[in-house]
Amino acid sequence: MQAPTQITPSGLADYLDVITRAVFQSGMSWRVVEAKWGGFREAFAGFDPAAVAAFDDDDVERLVADPSIIRNRRKIEATVANAQALIALEDQPGGFTGWLRGRGDFEATVAALRGEFRFLGDMGAYYVLYVVGEKVPAHDEWMKTHPQYQQR
């Protein structure tokens, strides 16, 4: 399988896009998520964190009924909560990027991401860090220490 494309985030929307993709890929085929990603981008206001953070119960209901995305209520609610968390971290000294890079080593950063963002596990955190260009261990080496993610 080919490695995901890396990006240089230009703002919080890029981070929310990558985090949301990791959330929705959890337990799903990446091909299914990829095929619907245009619908996600539209449904989640271009991943503008302020807009998504302001989504209310009516917005969640609208998204649960939207066939252009994966209609998993828990993951939709997690995306709204994750937008709120991203904004809260951006408001700290150094912003979100400072928070992300100030966690210490890779494992501490993964633990911090898992603690701050809903529906984001070890694999999702690895994915996020890799895609946004943060330092991660080699995938093969990381997989050896996380056998639960090995394909069967």
C-alpha positions as CSV (number, residue, x, y, z in Angstrom):
1,M,0.0,0.0,0.0
2,Q,1.2,3.5,-0.8
3,A,1.9,5.9,2.0
4,P,-0.6,8.8,2.4
5,T,0.3,12.1,0.9
6,Q,2.0,14.5,3.2
7,I,1.0,18.2,3.4
8,T,2.4,21.4,4.9
9,P,-0.6,22.7,6.9
10,S,-1.4,26.3,6.2
11,G,-4.0,26.7,9.0
12,L,-6.2,24.9,11.4
13,A,-8.6,23.8,8.6
14,D,-5.8,21.6,7.3
15,Y,-5.3,20.0,10.7
16,L,-9.1,19.5,11.1
17,D,-9.3,17.9,7.7
18,V,-6.5,15.4,8.5
19,I,-7.9,14.6,12.0
20,T,-11.4,14.1,10.6
21,R,-10.0,11.8,7.9
22,A,-8.3,9.7,10.6
23,V,-11.5,9.6,12.7
24,F,-13.6,8.4,9.8
25,Q,-11.0,5.9,8.6
26,S,-11.1,4.1,11.9
27,G,-12.7,0.8,11.2
28,M,-13.4,1.7,7.6
29,S,-11.7,1.0,4.3
30,W,-9.6,4.1,3.3
31,R,-11.0,3.7,-0.2
32,V,-14.6,4.3,1.1
33,V,-13.5,7.4,3.0
34,E,-11.4,8.7,0.0
35,A,-14.4,8.2,-2.4
36,K,-16.6,10.4,-0.2
37,W,-14.1,13.0,0.9
38,G,-15.4,15.7,-1.4
39,G,-18.8,15.3,0.3
40,F,-17.1,15.5,3.7
41,R,-15.3,18.7,2.7
42,E,-18.7,20.3,1.7
43,A,-20.7,18.9,4.6
44,F,-18.1,20.1,7.1
45,A,-17.8,23.7,5.7
46,G,-14.4,23.2,4.2
47,F,-13.2,22.0,7.6
48,D,-13.3,25.6,8.9
49,P,-12.9,24.9,12.7
50,A,-15.0,27.8,13.8
51,A,-17.9,26.8,11.6
52,V,-17.7,23.1,12.5
53,A,-17.3,24.0,16.2
54,A,-20.6,25.9,16.0
55,F,-22.5,23.0,14.6
56,D,-25.5,22.2,16.8
57,D,-27.9,19.2,17.1
58,D,-29.7,20.2,14.0
59,D,-26.5,20.2,12.0
60,V,-25.6,16.8,13.4
61,E,-29.0,15.5,12.3
62,R,-28.5,17.0,8.9
63,L,-25.2,15.3,8.6
64,V,-26.5,11.9,9.8
65,A,-29.0,12.1,6.9
66,D,-26.4,13.2,4.3
67,P,-25.6,10.4,1.8
68,S,-22.5,12.2,0.6
69,I,-20.6,11.3,3.8
70,I,-20.3,8.3,6.1
71,R,-23.2,8.8,8.4
72,N,-21.8,7.7,11.7
73,R,-23.3,9.9,14.4
74,R,-20.5,9.3,16.9
75,K,-17.8,10.2,14.4
76,I,-19.8,13.3,13.3
77,E,-20.2,14.4,16.9
78,A,-16.5,13.7,17.4
79,T,-15.6,16.0,14.5
80,V,-17.6,18.8,16.1
81,A,-15.9,18.2,19.5
82,N,-12.5,18.0,17.7
83,A,-13.0,21.3,16.0
84,Q,-13.8,22.8,19.5
85,A,-10.6,21.2,20.9
86,L,-8.5,22.5,18.1
87,I,-9.7,26.0,18.6
88,A,-9.1,25.8,22.4
89,L,-5.5,24.6,21.8
90,E,-5.0,27.3,19.2
91,D,-5.9,29.9,21.9
92,Q,-3.0,28.7,24.1
93,P,0.5,30.3,23.9
94,G,2.2,29.0,20.8
95,G,-1.1,28.0,19.2
96,F,-1.9,24.5,18.1
97,T,1.4,23.9,16.4
98,G,3.3,24.9,19.5
99,W,1.1,22.6,21.6
100,L,1.7,19.7,19.1
101,R,5.4,20.2,19.0
102,G,5.8,20.8,22.7
103,R,4.6,17.4,23.9
104,G,8.1,15.8,23.8
105,D,8.8,12.6,22.0
106,F,6.5,10.7,19.6
107,E,4.8,8.5,22.1
108,A,4.0,11.5,24.4
109,T,2.6,13.4,21.3
110,V,0.4,10.4,20.4
111,A,-0.9,10.2,24.0
112,A,-1.6,13.9,24.0
113,L,-3.5,13.7,20.7
114,R,-5.5,10.8,22.0
115,G,-6.3,12.7,25.2
116,E,-7.5,15.9,23.4
117,F,-9.3,14.5,20.4
118,R,-12.2,12.1,20.3
119,F,-12.2,8.9,18.2
120,L,-8.4,9.2,17.6
121,G,-6.4,6.1,18.5
122,D,-2.8,5.2,18.1
123,M,-3.0,4.5,14.4
124,G,-5.1,7.6,13.8
125,A,-2.6,9.8,15.7
126,Y,0.3,8.2,13.7
127,Y,-1.5,9.0,10.5
128,V,-2.2,12.6,11.5
129,L,1.4,13.3,12.6
130,Y,2.8,11.6,9.4
131,V,0.4,13.5,7.0
132,V,1.1,16.9,8.6
133,G,4.9,16.3,8.3
134,E,5.7,15.8,12.0
135,K,8.5,13.4,12.9
136,V,7.3,9.8,13.3
137,P,9.1,6.5,13.6
138,A,9.4,4.4,10.4
139,H,6.1,2.7,9.7
140,D,7.5,-0.8,9.7
141,E,9.2,-0.3,13.0
142,W,6.1,1.3,14.6
143,M,3.9,-1.6,13.3
144,K,6.2,-4.1,15.1
145,T,5.4,-2.5,18.4
146,H,1.7,-2.3,17.6
147,P,0.7,-5.8,16.3
148,Q,-3.0,-5.1,16.8
149,Y,-2.9,-3.1,13.5
150,Q,-1.3,-5.8,11.4
151,Q,-3.5,-6.9,8.5
152,R,-4.8,-10.4,8.9
